[in-house]
Amino acid sequence: MPEMPEIEYAIEIENLNKLYSATGKSPEKKALQDVSLKIRKGSIFGLLGPNGAGKSTLINIMAGLVRKTSGDVRVWESDLDTDPRQVKASIGIVPQEINFDPFFTPSQILDIQAGLFGVPKAERKTEKLLDLVGLADKAQAYSRGLSGGMRRRLMVAKAMVHTPPILVLDEPTAGVDIELRQQLWENVRQLNKQGVTILLTTHYLEEAEEMCDEIAIINHGQIVAHDTTENILGKVENKEVRFTLDRDISDIPKRLEVFMPEKIGKRTPSIRYAPSEQPVGEFIDAIQRAGYFIEDIVTDQSDLEDVFLQMTRAAV
C-alpha cells in the first residue's frame, strides 16, 4: 500500500440529496434526503437498509455514476465537485453484478482493469492480488469456469488493481454459500488490516454485526440510525428474559400476568420487554412474591435484525 495521508475520515458526506424528476408515469422521487455520514479511516463501515432505501444511489454518486442534486461529498480529502477524478481513484467498488469477460483469464482481467486506471505495467500487482483472494492457482484459467464464489473474489481483486485506500462492497456475498462467504470476508479482513477502509452494504445482518465497527441504517433515503455497532445494538427496545423456576407451573402466576409472559416449558416463563420501561427486577420480584424460587435466568441479547426492523418500521 502507498503511504497514506494522516486523515481522520475516509469519507465525509454532508446534506446529500438526490432527486429524480418526474418522467412519464413515474412521479418525482427523493432517493436521498439530507444524508450526512462520516466514515473513519481504517474502519469497516456497514450501510444497511431495505431494497430501494438509497444505498446503491449513495454508492453510485461516490463512484461518479449518478449526479447528485445537492450536498457535499469528500473522499480521502478530495471533493467530488472539484476533483472527481481523484475521488474515483480513491475508491474501488465491488458491484452486485459480476461484470467481466468470461473468455479472459483472471490474470488478463486484472491487467486490463489496471491499464484502464493508468497503472504502469511495472507497478501492477496482479499476482499479489490473485494470491490475496485465493485465486493464484486460477490465474490462467478461463473465468467462465470459475465458481460463483471465485468470481466474487475476483471482483474484489479487480476493484483493488489501482490500490485504492477505500473498498466499497455492494452486497458482495449475495448468492454465495456459507463457506465461500467466510473466505471472502477473510480476504476483506486482510485488506482492512493493511489499512484499507471498507464500506459494505449487505442483506446478511449477521455479517454486519460481526464485521462492522460502525453501522448506519438508511430508509426512504434518510439515515435513521448511525453509531458504533455496540451502541446500535443497545438501542433495541425489545428483549427477552426466560426464568427457570424450582417447580412446574400449571398456569402463569397472577402476579406475572400483567407482563404477558409466555410459557415455553413446564417450569419456564418467558417475557418480552422494553428495558427503558421495565427493569428485570420487577419480574424477579413478582416471581418471588408468587412463591417460586428462580434457578436460572437467561436473557436474549438484541441482534442487528431486531434493531434493523425497529428502526425501519419507525421511519415508515
PyMOL commands that set and color helices and strands:
alter all, ss='L'
color gray80, all
select helices_A, chain A and resi 55-62+84-89+106-116+121-123+126-132+136-138+143-145+148-159+178-193+205-211+229-233+254-257+280-289+304-314
alter helices_A, ss='H'
color red, helices_A
select strands_A, chain A and resi 9-20+29-40+44-48+70-75+78-79+91-94+166-170+197-201+214-219+222-228+239-245+262-265+268-273+294-300
alter strands_A, ss='S'
color yellow, strands_A
deselect
rebuild
show_as cartoon
